[in-house]
């Protein structure tokens, strides 16, 4: 992938100049320069709009040692370089005041080289590999979230904002106006929304935006989460992308639709002569996803709580298999052909760092293409009904059952760790091993209620 940053002589590219022109025309006072840390938390620094040209030509310095998973204190100076393609005016503007715009940034070190520990750079490197193989990657995400009420102190509760269910309408779906405002806000920022609806659980919602190339999609996911939270706050609600905030009901996933396009713009996954409208390229890519699923699960499902969602009985996948009809399988192939040919990976959740999650998925698929991976036959029966013997007969294995197992699988998988790079894979595993160790030594309310008076 080529970068469209400032020219070597310090001049501006056409896109960067267009951003400066828009800043002046739209009376923008401040710029929020955004990036994500290794865990996917969005960080930003606000600068006066007149600093825009300097940001493009020189970058804005920041202390990398203060950011989770970046660098040690003795190598802390880093720079943010805005990507002009990500310029968006934030819709919130008080009357009589200038506006604020957002730019997502790449990170460079003191030598001006791309920082290998930057999540966005990790994804760009994987996409460079795809491009060298002759492909671009298209991703369509389906992030889900909950809207909860706040208590009298303004703190989040787990009381759902409504008691609606799948595709319900008002009065059960009390959040339709909130979803509308989220959609209008996203559209003002350049999103193309395809659908929105109430999800299965009380207080749970889904808004789908149009597929795009993988880098733009990762940027969009990060923006989407910020917008959802901001609009919810305006309605005195708390929005959460926590995978399983309430036990015994459905959790929130981020089903991810993937397809490849060749250099002529043709869908490389499409084959009208195939029963499932999929090409050999698609099957090999799918085989890579299945082969590396245990490893990338640490990245696509990166919290202790993620594994409370990945349990049988709640439509979340547990079994490493594929199907055209079965939602208990990791991969589902929808009825689509031609330009729409694709498959859906159902395990990722919206707590993941979108850049690292997509990088891990894509790298797994590309490895499958390089090794000629075989996904096997589709499973059209409900795998949840299989006993252990029947799963063994079908050759079906399971995703890791907890974060510790997932990190172990990640560290043992060369293809995924090489795609993340040694810096990110090491720092990520370190952070997640610590998180899991803390979880193992904590005592939950469930344990207190279960055992305190019994023993």
C-alpha positions as CSV (number, residue, x, y, z in Angstrom):
1,X,0.0,0.0,0.0
2,X,1.3,3.4,-0.8
3,X,1.2,6.3,1.7
4,X,-0.1,9.7,0.6
5,X,1.8,11.7,3.1
6,X,3.9,14.8,2.5
7,X,6.4,14.8,-0.3
8,X,10.1,14.3,0.5
9,X,10.9,18.0,-0.1
10,X,8.4,19.0,2.6
11,X,5.7,20.0,0.3
12,X,2.0,18.9,0.5
13,X,0.3,16.3,-1.6
14,X,-2.9,17.2,-3.4
15,X,-5.0,15.4,-0.7
16,X,-3.3,17.2,2.1
17,X,-3.8,20.5,0.5
18,X,-7.5,19.7,0.0
19,X,-7.7,19.0,3.7
20,X,-6.2,22.5,4.5
21,X,-8.6,24.1,2.1
22,X,-11.6,22.3,3.8
23,X,-10.4,23.4,7.2
24,X,-10.5,27.0,6.1
25,X,-13.8,26.7,4.3
26,X,-15.6,25.0,7.1
27,X,-14.2,27.2,9.9
28,X,-12.4,24.4,11.7
29,X,-10.7,25.5,14.9
30,X,-9.3,22.2,16.2
31,X,-8.0,18.9,14.9
32,X,-8.1,15.7,16.9
33,X,-5.2,13.5,15.8
34,X,-6.2,9.9,16.6
35,X,-4.5,6.5,16.8
36,X,-5.0,3.3,18.8
37,X,-2.8,1.7,21.3
38,X,-2.0,-2.0,21.1
39,X,-5.2,-3.0,23.0
40,X,-7.3,-1.0,20.6
41,X,-8.1,2.0,22.9
42,X,-8.5,5.1,20.8
43,X,-6.0,7.9,21.8
44,X,-6.0,11.4,20.5
45,X,-4.2,14.7,20.8
46,X,-6.0,18.0,20.0
47,X,-4.1,20.7,18.2
48,X,-5.2,24.1,16.8
49,X,-6.2,23.8,13.2
50,X,-3.4,26.1,12.1
51,X,-1.0,23.2,13.0
52,X,-2.4,21.1,10.2
53,X,0.3,21.8,7.7
54,X,3.0,21.1,10.3
55,X,1.3,17.9,11.2
56,X,1.4,16.8,7.5
57,X,4.9,17.9,6.8
58,X,6.7,17.2,10.1
59,X,4.3,15.3,12.3
60,X,3.2,16.0,15.9
61,X,5.6,14.6,18.6
62,X,4.2,12.6,21.5
63,X,5.6,10.4,24.3
64,X,5.3,6.8,23.1
65,X,6.4,5.4,26.4
66,X,3.0,6.5,27.9
67,X,1.0,4.4,25.4
68,X,0.1,0.8,26.2
69,X,2.4,-1.6,24.4
70,X,4.5,1.0,22.5
71,X,8.1,1.7,23.6
72,X,10.3,1.9,26.6
73,X,10.9,5.3,28.3
74,X,14.4,5.7,26.9
75,X,13.0,5.5,23.3
76,X,9.9,7.5,23.8
77,X,9.9,10.2,21.2
78,X,7.5,9.4,18.3
79,X,5.5,11.4,15.8
80,X,1.9,11.3,14.5
81,X,1.5,11.7,10.8
82,X,-2.1,12.3,9.8
83,X,-3.6,10.3,6.9
84,X,-5.6,12.8,4.7
85,X,-8.0,10.1,3.6
86,X,-9.4,9.9,7.1
87,X,-10.3,13.6,7.5
88,X,-13.8,14.0,8.9
89,X,-15.6,16.9,10.5
90,X,-17.1,16.0,13.8
91,X,-20.8,16.9,13.8
92,X,-20.9,18.4,17.3
93,X,-20.6,22.1,17.1
94,X,-21.9,24.8,19.5
95,X,-23.6,27.8,18.0
96,X,-21.2,30.6,17.2
97,X,-18.1,28.4,17.6
98,X,-15.7,26.9,15.1
99,X,-15.8,23.2,14.3
100,X,-13.5,20.3,15.2
101,X,-12.3,17.7,12.7
102,X,-10.7,14.2,13.1
103,X,-7.7,12.7,11.3
104,X,-6.4,9.2,12.0
105,X,-2.7,9.0,12.1
106,X,0.2,6.7,11.3
107,X,3.1,6.6,13.8
108,X,6.7,7.1,12.9
109,X,9.9,6.9,15.0
110,X,12.5,9.6,15.4
111,X,14.2,8.4,12.2
112,X,11.0,8.9,10.3
113,X,10.5,5.2,9.8
114,X,7.0,3.6,10.2
115,X,6.7,2.3,13.8
116,X,6.4,-1.4,13.7
117,X,4.5,-1.5,16.9
118,X,1.7,0.7,15.5
119,X,-1.5,-1.4,15.0
120,X,-2.4,0.5,11.8
121,X,1.1,-0.2,10.4
122,X,0.7,-3.9,11.2
123,X,-2.5,-4.0,9.1
124,X,-0.9,-2.0,6.3
125,X,2.0,-4.5,6.2
126,X,-0.3,-7.4,5.9
127,X,-2.2,-5.6,3.1
128,X,1.1,-4.9,1.4
129,X,1.6,-8.7,1.4
130,X,-1.8,-9.2,-0.2
131,X,-1.0,-6.6,-2.8
132,X,2.2,-8.4,-3.7
133,X,0.2,-11.5,-4.2
134,X,-2.1,-9.5,-6.6
135,X,-5.1,-8.9,-4.3
136,X,-6.9,-6.2,-2.3
137,X,-9.0,-7.2,0.7
138,X,-12.6,-6.1,1.2
139,X,-14.2,-6.3,4.7
140,X,-17.7,-5.9,5.8
141,X,-18.1,-5.8,9.7
142,X,-21.3,-6.3,11.8
143,X,-20.5,-4.8,15.2
144,X,-23.1,-5.3,18.0
145,X,-23.4,-3.3,21.2
146,X,-25.6,-2.8,24.3
147,X,-27.2,0.4,25.5
148,X,-27.6,0.5,29.3
149,X,-29.1,2.9,31.8
150,X,-27.0,4.9,34.2
151,X,-27.6,5.2,37.9
152,X,-28.3,8.4,39.9
153,X,-24.5,9.0,40.1
154,X,-24.1,8.8,36.3
155,X,-22.3,5.5,36.5
156,X,-23.0,2.6,34.0
157,X,-25.4,-0.2,35.1
158,X,-26.3,-3.4,33.3
159,X,-29.9,-2.5,33.2
160,X,-30.9,-2.6,29.5
161,X,-32.4,0.5,28.0
162,X,-35.3,-1.5,26.6
163,X,-36.8,-5.0,26.6
164,X,-36.9,-5.4,22.8
165,X,-35.8,-8.4,20.9
166,X,-34.6,-9.3,17.4
167,X,-36.0,-6.8,14.8
168,X,-38.6,-5.5,17.3
169,X,-40.2,-2.1,16.8
170,X,-41.2,0.6,19.3
171,X,-42.5,0.6,22.0
172,X,-40.4,-2.4,22.8
173,X,-37.4,-1.0,20.9
174,X,-37.0,2.3,22.8
175,X,-33.6,3.0,21.2
176,X,-34.8,3.5,17.6
177,X,-34.3,7.3,18.0
178,X,-30.8,6.7,19.5
179,X,-29.9,4.5,16.6
180,X,-31.2,7.0,14.1
181,X,-29.0,9.7,15.7
182,X,-26.0,7.4,15.6
183,X,-26.7,6.7,11.9
184,X,-27.1,10.4,11.0
185,X,-23.9,11.2,12.8
186,X,-22.0,8.5,11.0
187,X,-23.4,9.6,7.7
188,X,-22.3,13.1,8.3
189,X,-18.8,11.6,8.8
190,X,-18.9,9.8,5.5
191,X,-20.3,6.4,6.4
192,X,-22.6,4.5,4.1
193,X,-25.1,2.7,6.4
194,X,-26.7,-0.5,5.1
195,X,-29.0,-1.5,7.9
196,X,-29.7,-1.2,11.6
197,X,-31.9,-3.1,13.9
198,X,-32.5,-4.3,17.5
199,X,-30.6,-7.5,18.2
200,X,-31.7,-10.6,20.1
201,X,-30.9,-9.5,23.7
202,X,-32.6,-6.8,25.6
203,X,-30.8,-3.5,25.1
204,X,-28.7,-5.0,22.2
205,X,-28.3,-3.4,18.8
206,X,-26.5,-3.7,15.5
207,X,-25.7,-1.1,12.8
208,X,-24.1,-2.4,9.6
209,X,-22.0,-0.1,7.4
210,X,-20.9,-0.8,3.8
211,X,-17.9,-2.9,3.2
212,X,-14.7,-1.2,2.2
213,X,-11.0,-2.0,1.8
214,X,-9.6,-3.5,5.0
215,X,-7.7,-0.4,6.2
216,X,-10.7,1.9,5.7
217,X,-12.9,-0.6,7.5
218,X,-10.6,-0.8,10.5
219,X,-10.6,3.0,10.7
220,X,-14.4,2.9,10.4
221,X,-14.7,0.4,13.3
222,X,-12.6,2.6,15.6
223,X,-14.7,5.7,14.6
224,X,-18.0,3.7,14.9
225,X,-17.3,2.8,18.5
226,X,-16.4,6.4,19.4
227,X,-19.6,7.8,17.8
228,X,-21.9,5.2,19.4
229,X,-20.5,6.0,22.9
230,X,-20.7,9.8,22.3
231,X,-24.3,9.7,21.1
232,X,-25.4,7.3,23.9
233,X,-23.9,9.8,26.4
234,X,-26.0,12.6,24.9
235,X,-29.0,10.5,25.8
236,X,-27.7,9.8,29.3
237,X,-27.1,6.1,28.4
238,X,-24.0,4.0,28.4
239,X,-23.0,2.1,25.3
240,X,-20.7,-0.8,25.7
241,X,-18.9,-3.2,23.2
242,X,-18.1,-5.6,26.0
243,X,-18.7,-9.0,24.5
244,X,-20.8,-10.5,27.3
245,X,-22.0,-7.9,29.8
246,X,-24.9,-10.0,31.1
247,X,-24.7,-13.8,31.7
248,X,-27.3,-16.2,30.3
249,X,-28.2,-14.0,27.3
250,X,-26.6,-13.4,23.9
251,X,-23.3,-11.5,23.8
252,X,-22.1,-9.0,21.2
253,X,-20.1,-10.2,18.2
254,X,-18.6,-8.5,15.2
255,X,-19.2,-10.9,12.3
256,X,-16.7,-10.1,9.6
257,X,-17.4,-10.7,5.9
258,X,-14.3,-11.1,3.8
259,X,-13.6,-11.2,0.0
260,X,-10.5,-10.6,-2.2
261,X,-10.4,-8.7,-5.4
262,X,-7.8,-9.1,-8.1
263,X,-5.9,-6.4,-9.9
264,X,-8.7,-6.1,-12.5
265,X,-11.3,-5.5,-9.9
266,X,-12.9,-9.0,-10.1
267,X,-14.0,-10.8,-7.0
268,X,-11.3,-13.6,-6.6
269,X,-13.7,-15.6,-4.3
270,X,-16.4,-15.9,-7.0
271,X,-17.0,-19.1,-9.1
272,X,-20.5,-19.5,-10.6
273,X,-19.8,-23.2,-11.3
274,X,-19.3,-24.0,-7.7
275,X,-22.2,-25.2,-5.5
276,X,-21.4,-22.4,-3.0
277,X,-20.3,-19.8,-5.6
278,X,-16.7,-20.0,-4.3
279,X,-13.4,-20.3,-6.1
280,X,-10.4,-22.4,-5.2
281,X,-8.8,-19.1,-3.9
282,X,-11.7,-18.7,-1.5
283,X,-11.5,-22.3,-0.3
284,X,-7.7,-22.0,0.4
285,X,-8.2,-18.6,2.2
286,X,-11.0,-20.3,4.2
287,X,-8.7,-23.2,5.0
288,X,-6.1,-20.8,6.3
289,X,-8.7,-19.1,8.6
290,X,-9.7,-22.5,10.0
291,X,-6.1,-23.7,10.4
292,X,-5.0,-20.6,12.4
293,X,-8.3,-20.0,14.2
294,X,-6.9,-20.9,17.7
295,X,-4.1,-18.4,17.3
296,X,-6.0,-15.4,15.9
297,X,-8.7,-15.9,18.5
298,X,-6.4,-14.2,21.1
299,X,-6.5,-11.1,18.9
300,X,-10.1,-11.2,17.6
301,X,-11.4,-12.1,21.1
302,X,-8.9,-10.4,23.4
303,X,-10.5,-10.1,26.8
304,X,-11.3,-12.5,29.6
305,X,-14.9,-11.7,29.0
306,X,-14.8,-12.6,25.3
307,X,-14.8,-16.3,26.3
308,X,-18.1,-15.9,28.2
309,X,-19.6,-15.3,24.8
310,X,-17.9,-18.2,23.0
311,X,-20.0,-20.9,24.6
312,X,-22.6,-23.3,23.1
313,X,-26.2,-22.2,22.9
314,X,-26.0,-18.5,22.1
315,X,-25.4,-18.4,18.3
316,X,-21.7,-17.6,18.9
317,X,-19.4,-20.1,17.2
318,X,-17.3,-22.5,19.2
319,X,-16.5,-25.1,16.6
320,X,-13.8,-24.8,13.9
321,X,-15.8,-25.7,10.8
322,X,-17.7,-24.1,8.0
323,X,-21.2,-24.2,6.7
324,X,-23.6,-22.5,4.4
325,X,-26.5,-22.8,6.8
326,X,-25.1,-23.5,10.2
327,X,-24.5,-20.6,12.6
328,X,-22.8,-22.8,15.1
329,X,-19.8,-23.1,12.8
330,X,-16.9,-20.6,12.8
331,X,-17.4,-19.7,9.1
332,X,-20.7,-19.2,7.3
333,X,-21.0,-18.9,3.5
334,X,-24.0,-16.7,2.6
335,X,-25.9,-17.1,-0.6
336,X,-24.0,-14.6,-2.7
337,X,-22.3,-14.7,-6.1
338,X,-20.3,-12.5,-8.5
339,X,-19.1,-9.3,-6.9
340,X,-20.8,-10.3,-3.6
341,X,-19.1,-13.7,-3.2
342,X,-17.7,-13.8,0.3
343,X,-17.7,-15.7,3.6
344,X,-18.4,-14.6,7.1
345,X,-16.1,-15.3,10.1
346,X,-18.4,-15.3,13.1
347,X,-16.1,-15.4,16.1
348,X,-14.6,-11.8,16.3
349,X,-16.0,-9.5,18.9
350,X,-16.1,-5.7,19.0
351,X,-13.7,-5.4,22.0
352,X,-10.8,-6.3,19.6
353,X,-8.3,-3.9,18.2
354,X,-9.8,-3.6,14.7
355,X,-6.4,-3.2,13.0
356,X,-4.8,-6.2,14.7
357,X,-7.9,-8.3,14.4
358,X,-8.2,-7.8,10.6
359,X,-4.5,-8.2,10.2
360,X,-4.6,-11.6,12.0
361,X,-7.6,-12.8,10.0
362,X,-6.2,-11.7,6.6
363,X,-2.7,-13.1,7.3
364,X,-4.3,-16.5,8.2
365,X,-6.1,-16.5,4.9
366,X,-3.1,-15.5,2.9
367,X,-1.1,-18.3,4.5
368,X,-3.8,-20.7,3.5
369,X,-3.5,-19.6,-0.1
370,X,0.3,-20.0,0.0
371,X,0.1,-23.5,1.6
372,X,-3.0,-24.7,-0.4
373,X,-5.0,-25.2,2.8
374,X,-8.1,-27.4,2.6
375,X,-11.2,-26.4,4.6
376,X,-12.8,-29.8,4.3
377,X,-16.5,-30.3,3.7
378,X,-19.3,-28.1,5.0
379,X,-21.1,-29.1,8.1
380,X,-24.9,-28.6,7.7
381,X,-26.0,-30.2,11.0
382,X,-26.2,-28.4,14.3
383,X,-22.8,-29.0,15.8
384,X,-24.1,-28.1,19.2
385,X,-26.0,-31.4,19.1
386,X,-22.9,-33.4,18.3
387,X,-21.3,-35.5,21.1
388,X,-17.5,-35.6,21.4
389,X,-17.3,-38.8,19.3
390,X,-19.3,-37.4,16.4
391,X,-17.2,-34.2,16.4
392,X,-14.1,-36.4,16.3
393,X,-15.6,-38.3,13.4
394,X,-16.1,-35.0,11.5
395,X,-12.6,-33.8,12.5
396,X,-14.1,-30.7,14.3
397,X,-12.0,-29.0,16.9
398,X,-13.0,-26.1,19.1
399,X,-11.8,-22.6,19.7
400,X,-9.8,-21.9,22.9
401,X,-12.0,-21.9,25.9
402,X,-10.3,-19.0,27.7
403,X,-7.9,-16.2,27.1
404,X,-4.9,-18.1,28.5
405,X,-5.4,-21.0,26.0
406,X,-5.8,-18.5,23.2
407,X,-2.5,-16.6,24.0
408,X,-0.7,-20.0,24.2
409,X,-2.0,-20.8,20.7
410,X,-1.0,-17.4,19.4
411,X,2.6,-17.7,20.7
412,X,2.9,-21.2,19.0
413,X,1.7,-20.0,15.6
414,X,4.4,-18.6,13.4
415,X,2.2,-17.3,10.6
416,X,0.1,-15.1,12.9
417,X,2.9,-13.9,15.1
418,X,5.0,-13.0,12.0
419,X,2.1,-11.0,10.6
420,X,1.8,-9.1,13.8
421,X,5.6,-8.6,14.0
422,X,7.8,-9.5,17.0
423,X,7.1,-6.2,18.8
424,X,3.3,-6.4,18.7
425,X,3.1,-10.2,19.3
426,X,5.4,-10.0,22.3
427,X,3.8,-6.9,23.9
428,X,0.3,-8.2,23.2
429,X,0.9,-11.6,24.7
430,X,2.6,-10.0,27.7
431,X,-0.4,-7.7,28.3
432,X,-2.9,-10.6,27.9
433,X,-1.0,-13.1,30.0
434,X,-1.0,-10.5,32.8
435,X,-4.8,-9.9,32.3
436,X,-5.5,-13.6,32.5
437,X,-3.3,-14.1,35.6
438,X,-5.2,-11.3,37.4
439,X,-8.5,-12.9,36.4
440,X,-7.4,-16.2,37.8
441,X,-6.5,-14.8,41.2
442,X,-9.6,-12.6,41.5
443,X,-12.7,-13.7,43.5
444,X,-16.0,-13.0,41.8
445,X,-19.4,-12.2,43.3
446,X,-20.6,-15.6,42.0
447,X,-18.0,-17.4,44.1
448,X,-18.8,-15.4,47.2
449,X,-22.5,-16.2,46.9
450,X,-21.8,-19.8,46.0
451,X,-19.3,-20.7,48.7
452,X,-19.0,-18.1,51.5
453,X,-21.7,-19.6,53.7
454,X,-21.6,-23.1,52.3
455,X,-18.1,-24.0,53.5
